[in-house]
Amino acid sequence: MKKTLMTLLNTYGASGREDAVREVIAEMARPYCDQMHTDALGNLICIRRAAKEGGRRVMVSAHMDHIGFVVIDADENGFLRVHNAGGISKRASINRHVVFANGVHGVVSNETEDFSADDGKMSNLFIDVGAKDREDALSMVNLGDVAVYAPDAFELANGMIAAPAMDDRVGCAIALEAMKALGACENEVAFVFSAQEELGLRGARTAAYAVDPQIGLALDVTLSGDTPKGAKIAVRAGHGPCVKVRDSSLVAAPRVVAGLEKAAQRAGVCVQREVLLSGGTDAGAIQTTRAGVLAGAISIACRYVHSACETVSLADCEGAAKLLAEFLRDPGV
């Protein structure tokens, strides 16, 4: 798990610019799937055929994309003006190291006059790439290019790992590890590594329409309620993967929640119930596809979500992979 996760964390893949991370995931997944293709939105869809007829069709979705800063202009002094691509926090971004797909590095900073870190306006942020003037800046990057927090994965004590892009490379790593462990399965499984989740669950919506699953699961992070005076949510990092009950995009099917909890018991994995008051995952898009899909999610409690130091427990991730593989063998739905 750790090797897979670290590889994905160190690969570029901004929202709408997932090509590099998709290629890395495809290489990892290829030995463990029967069919693989990339659709028009850039989703990577990996099919594991059922071992025999009569099984269910299950879609598992983890998003590849990462929040970032899209270049909209450059001023006469060579500073790039940017807008958010996804849920960027200004407060978490000031004076941060960022990198573009072509390897150009920069620093996100801010105008100091009349500046508020909490007003949500992106117009007073800029990226310094060391350019001399506008022409120099636009010789390094193009309008529309996207910078992300530079890769910086590191380990803390007690099996905790911090990095940018943990949301949702951790879900991708869980899917890959479950794919390896699955073995013969009576259900057909479509492992979807989705694009543009951070821009409105776009990839999962089109992928679900194509796959037409009977059961859908998202793999993603959720807030962790264990930091001082932090998020008010009853899940804690290091206390097991979470079975989502609801968030602002999804009311999980009770049958899927029950199936996940029974699979956790069979796999010997301790789980937590997650009730998230805001935010959403690919499961919200899957659930409302076509005539509706029985949908749920497995989440990983994550500290400092949408920052350059998103922090999770490796043990939670390993437990989630075991839980997922067991659920896919017998969803009980």
VEXPAKOL-132339 format. One line per 5 residues: number of its first residue (from 1); their letters; for each residue x, y, z of C-alpha. Coordinates in Angstrom, 3 decimals. Example, Ala and Ser with C-alpha at 12.3 -4.5 7.8 and 13.67 -1.06 7.14 Angstrom:
BEGIN
1> as> 12.300 -4.500 7.800  13.670 -1.060 7.140
//
This chain:
BEGIN
1> mkktl> 0.000 0.000 0.000  2.645 2.535 0.986  4.654 2.116 -2.214  1.534 2.441 -4.373  0.336 5.504 -2.470
6> mtlln> 3.701 7.265 -2.548  4.013 6.736 -6.297  0.600 8.279 -6.906  1.210 11.187 -4.528  4.328 12.155 -6.450
11> tygas> 2.619 12.265 -9.860  1.086 15.397 -11.407  -2.644 15.313 -12.096  -4.620 18.546 -11.772  -8.366 18.629 -12.415
16> greda> -8.840 18.365 -16.166  -5.137 17.538 -16.609  -5.045 13.946 -15.367  -2.998 12.420 -18.206  0.225 11.703 -16.284
21> vrevi> -1.406 10.138 -13.235  -3.783 8.161 -15.466  -0.807 6.608 -17.273  0.794 5.614 -13.962  -2.440 4.058 -12.690
26> aemar> -3.007 2.225 -15.983  0.439 0.656 -15.769  -0.247 -0.513 -12.209  -3.750 -1.814 -13.012  -3.052 -3.546 -16.319
31> pycdq> -2.012 -6.972 -14.894  -5.153 -7.160 -12.755  -7.971 -6.284 -15.155  -9.503 -7.878 -18.245  -10.318 -4.713 -20.163
36> mhtda> -9.191 -1.099 -19.933  -10.103 2.088 -21.769  -10.095 5.851 -21.392  -13.296 7.727 -22.173  -13.872 11.202 -23.597
41> lgnli> -13.639 12.930 -20.200  -10.372 11.192 -19.338  -11.743 8.576 -16.939  -9.743 5.356 -16.801  -12.194 2.431 -16.700
46> cirra> -10.783 -0.988 -15.757  -13.134 -3.978 -16.011  -12.797 -7.192 -14.007  -15.136 -9.735 -15.570  -17.258 -11.966 -13.361
51> akegg> -16.004 -15.490 -12.761  -19.427 -16.833 -13.738  -22.766 -15.587 -15.010  -25.434 -14.221 -12.699  -23.373 -11.791 -10.619
56> rrvmv> -23.943 -8.095 -10.005  -22.255 -5.217 -11.832  -20.410 -3.020 -9.338  -18.703 0.307 -10.039  -15.911 1.511 -7.757
61> sahmd> -14.834 5.107 -8.327  -11.806 6.984 -6.995  -10.896 10.341 -8.484  -7.442 11.013 -9.901  -7.612 14.791 -10.014
66> higfv> -6.122 17.315 -7.627  -7.182 20.878 -6.839  -5.016 23.610 -8.367  -4.598 27.109 -9.760  -5.438 27.844 -13.396
71> vidad> -3.525 30.660 -15.110  -5.829 33.346 -16.498  -3.328 36.143 -17.240  0.138 37.538 -16.530  0.960 41.130 -15.591
76> engfl> 3.700 43.318 -17.042  6.108 42.236 -14.289  5.674 38.535 -15.040  3.403 37.533 -12.149  0.771 34.981 -13.167
81> rvhna> -2.796 35.782 -12.215  -4.774 32.685 -11.278  -8.177 31.292 -10.418  -9.049 28.190 -8.446  -9.584 24.828 -10.130
86> ggisk> -11.533 23.128 -7.371  -11.890 23.941 -3.683  -8.735 25.922 -3.045  -8.294 27.502 0.376  -6.561 30.879 0.158
91> rasin> -5.399 30.640 3.753  -3.746 27.255 3.105  -2.112 28.442 -0.127  -0.212 31.613 0.729  3.518 31.356 -0.033
96> rhvvf> 3.218 27.704 -1.056  5.437 25.890 -3.529  3.528 24.882 -6.672  4.433 23.110 -9.904  2.981 22.949 -13.422
101> angvh> 2.660 19.859 -15.605  5.728 20.899 -17.638  7.903 21.064 -14.508  7.922 24.850 -14.057  7.998 25.709 -10.354
106> gvvsn> 6.480 28.717 -8.668  5.348 30.310 -5.427  1.717 31.207 -4.774  1.535 34.518 -2.945  -0.839 37.397 -2.417
111> etedf> -1.271 41.107 -2.753  -0.817 42.645 0.689  -2.967 45.746 0.291  -6.559 45.242 1.481  -6.033 41.479 1.558
116> saddg> -8.239 38.950 3.376  -7.411 35.268 3.438  -11.045 34.400 4.096  -12.995 36.349 1.470  -12.891 33.623 -1.174
121> kmsnl> -11.597 35.973 -3.885  -8.841 34.547 -6.076  -8.140 37.848 -7.866  -5.590 38.934 -5.260  -3.474 35.774 -5.545
126> fidvg> -0.641 35.323 -8.028  2.126 32.857 -8.871  5.753 33.971 -9.029  7.747 31.804 -11.467  10.727 34.165 -11.474
131> akdre> 9.780 35.738 -14.787  11.189 39.113 -15.882  8.004 40.295 -17.601  4.749 39.105 -19.157  6.404 37.716 -22.281
136> dalsm> 8.922 35.787 -20.202  6.185 34.363 -17.976  4.065 33.205 -20.916  7.101 31.584 -22.514  7.209 29.269 -19.476
141> vnlgd> 3.497 28.446 -19.105  0.373 29.014 -21.182  -2.909 30.600 -20.258  -5.086 27.749 -18.989  -2.206 25.741 -17.513
146> vavya> -2.809 24.502 -13.975  -0.382 24.550 -11.050  -0.785 22.218 -8.059  0.839 22.079 -4.650  4.262 20.574 -5.314
151> pdafe> 4.676 16.895 -4.348  5.942 16.586 -0.773  4.881 13.269 0.742  6.395 12.523 4.139  5.823 10.184 7.070
156> langm> 4.856 11.170 10.584  4.893 8.971 13.681  2.535 6.017 14.180  1.936 5.294 10.513  0.604 8.708 9.542
161> iaapa> 1.437 10.090 6.066  1.032 13.683 4.879  1.062 15.044 1.327  -0.722 17.210 -1.194  -3.116 15.249 -3.436
166> mddrv> -3.986 12.731 -0.710  -7.491 13.692 -1.859  -7.926 11.413 -3.691  -4.798 9.487 -4.596  -5.445 7.560 -1.400
171> gcaia> -8.710 6.301 -2.930  -6.876 5.334 -6.113  -4.291 3.399 -4.085  -7.040 1.574 -2.177  -8.725 0.594 -5.451
176> leamk> -5.453 -0.704 -6.889  -4.626 -2.746 -3.793  -8.141 -4.222 -3.688  -7.858 -5.064 -7.383  -4.680 -7.024 -6.659
181> algac> -6.231 -8.883 -3.732  -9.627 -9.626 -5.280  -8.951 -12.929 -7.009  -11.853 -14.759 -8.674  -15.068 -12.838 -8.112
186> eneva> -18.650 -13.701 -9.027  -19.447 -10.050 -9.682  -18.300 -7.894 -12.569  -16.375 -4.903 -11.240  -15.638 -1.664 -13.053
191> fvfsa> -12.813 0.147 -11.302  -13.128 3.771 -12.416  -10.335 6.257 -11.837  -12.343 9.379 -12.449  -11.478 12.804 -13.832
196> qeelg> -12.672 16.246 -12.771  -14.277 15.240 -9.474  -13.078 18.477 -7.909  -14.947 20.430 -10.598  -18.341 18.903 -9.859
201> lrgar> -18.180 15.075 -9.970  -18.043 15.271 -13.767  -16.072 12.151 -14.612  -18.007 9.783 -12.374  -21.301 10.971 -13.849
206> taaya> -20.362 10.049 -17.419  -18.546 6.866 -16.380  -21.550 5.644 -14.400  -23.815 6.227 -17.393  -21.508 4.065 -19.535
211> vdpqi> -20.927 1.321 -16.950  -24.615 1.197 -15.865  -23.857 -0.432 -12.498  -26.310 -2.025 -10.105  -24.160 -1.039 -7.116
216> glald> -21.803 1.934 -6.878  -19.084 2.808 -4.387  -16.882 5.876 -4.095  -13.498 5.839 -2.394  -12.503 9.229 -0.997
221> vtlsg> -11.324 11.154 2.028  -13.517 12.770 4.651  -12.888 15.244 7.432  -11.262 13.955 10.605  -12.798 15.046 13.890
226> dtpkg> -9.743 14.554 16.082  -7.832 17.854 15.736  -8.050 20.568 18.434  -11.247 22.610 18.021  -11.540 21.160 14.520
231> akiav> -14.307 19.619 12.427  -17.332 18.367 14.364  -17.524 14.851 12.942  -17.438 11.544 14.806  -14.555 9.918 12.923
236> raghg> -10.855 9.875 13.798  -7.744 9.171 11.774  -6.198 5.840 12.726  -9.461 4.304 13.953  -10.366 2.449 10.781
241> pcvkv> -11.909 3.243 7.407  -15.292 4.956 7.403  -18.600 3.735 6.001  -20.452 6.791 4.740  -24.060 7.244 5.776
246> rdssl> -24.614 10.600 4.099  -23.079 13.861 2.915  -24.401 16.824 0.946  -24.325 14.871 -2.349  -25.498 11.463 -1.139
251> vaapr> -27.802 9.610 1.183  -26.158 6.207 1.064  -28.426 3.250 0.350  -29.036 1.533 3.728  -28.487 -1.843 2.046
256> vvagl> -25.019 -0.732 0.908  -24.164 0.596 4.382  -25.239 -2.722 5.917  -23.351 -4.695 3.259  -20.154 -2.758 3.927
261> ekaaq> -20.441 -3.235 7.686  -21.014 -6.989 7.284  -18.049 -7.210 4.892  -15.920 -5.389 7.467  -16.861 -7.971 10.100
266> ragvc> -15.948 -10.838 7.775  -12.615 -9.171 6.911  -11.800 -8.367 10.533  -11.662 -4.624 9.828  -12.891 -2.100 12.395
271> vqrev> -14.911 0.653 10.705  -16.434 3.981 11.677  -19.764 5.433 10.528  -19.406 8.748 8.736  -22.043 11.484 8.684
276> llsgg> -20.609 14.454 6.790  -22.597 17.684 6.815  -20.984 19.197 3.721  -19.004 18.075 0.698  -19.590 15.155 -1.616
281> tdaga> -17.992 12.313 -3.531  -18.372 10.433 -6.794  -21.087 8.357 -5.107  -23.454 11.314 -5.388  -23.094 11.300 -9.164
286> iqttr> -23.297 7.512 -9.426  -26.480 7.304 -7.324  -28.526 9.525 -9.644  -27.365 8.004 -12.934  -30.020 6.635 -15.298
291> agvla> -32.884 5.270 -13.150  -30.789 5.348 -9.973  -28.079 3.153 -8.434  -27.640 1.635 -4.979  -24.658 3.683 -3.844
296> gaisi> -22.365 4.229 -0.889  -18.797 5.142 -0.059  -15.749 4.087 1.886  -13.932 7.096 3.290  -10.564 7.728 4.912
301> acryv> -10.473 10.227 7.776  -8.090 12.967 6.637  -6.696 15.905 8.572  -6.186 19.257 6.809  -8.238 18.407 3.686
306> hsace> -7.531 20.580 0.605  -4.188 21.729 1.936  -0.591 20.908 1.038  -0.372 18.521 4.020  -3.429 16.272 3.886
311> tvsla> -2.765 13.633 6.546  -4.091 10.060 6.812  -3.340 6.800 8.598  -1.750 4.106 6.458  -3.465 1.453 8.592
316> dcega> -6.863 2.956 7.700  -5.958 2.694 4.017  -4.877 -0.922 4.318  -8.097 -1.729 6.176  -10.128 -0.014 3.458
321> aklla> -8.510 -2.169 0.748  -9.373 -5.346 2.675  -12.923 -4.132 3.239  -13.401 -3.239 -0.413  -12.138 -6.592 -1.705
326> eflrd> -14.427 -8.473 0.695  -17.451 -6.349 -0.241  -16.842 -6.918 -3.951  -16.788 -10.669 -3.426  -20.105 -10.549 -1.538
331> pgv> -21.893 -7.173 -1.410  -24.870 -8.678 0.391  -27.064 -6.138 -1.404
//
